[in-house]
Amino acid sequence: MSVYAIKTKEIKVCEQRFIVSQASTKMGNERYMAITKADTLWNTMPKQENHKLDEIENVVERQLKTYVYPSLVSVTESLDAELPSYDEFYNMPVEEQEVWLSCVKELNPSFFPDAVDTEEKKS
């Protein structure tokens, strides 16, 4: 059986050490399933729960909850404790979110293709 080297990087987010990995096929499948599940749950929530914010805030929260957060946790393990829940992620300082998100983007550019395209166009 062959063993393939997967790139990893250790980061610190809110004083917690994480290992972020380049996605394997298994991780990619887990990410896809988590996104699908989160999107299904969002669509089945009563309107007053998933539409409690104004329209733009609602779009942003939906994107974070159903796409960004599952993408982050699918390729991350914590060395110190459990990974943050969605609510913990949502309430953490933006600078800390950016550390995590930037590392995941670096190792898995296909997870956020629009962001990569935009950054490349700026260069």
PyMOL commands that set and color helices and strands:
alter all, ss='L'
color gray80, all
select helices_A, chain A and resi 25-44+47-50+55-73+86-91+94-107+109-111+113-122
alter helices_A, ss='H'
color red, helices_A
select strands_A, chain A and resi 8-13+16-21+76-78
alter strands_A, ss='S'
color yellow, strands_A
deselect
rebuild
show_as cartoon
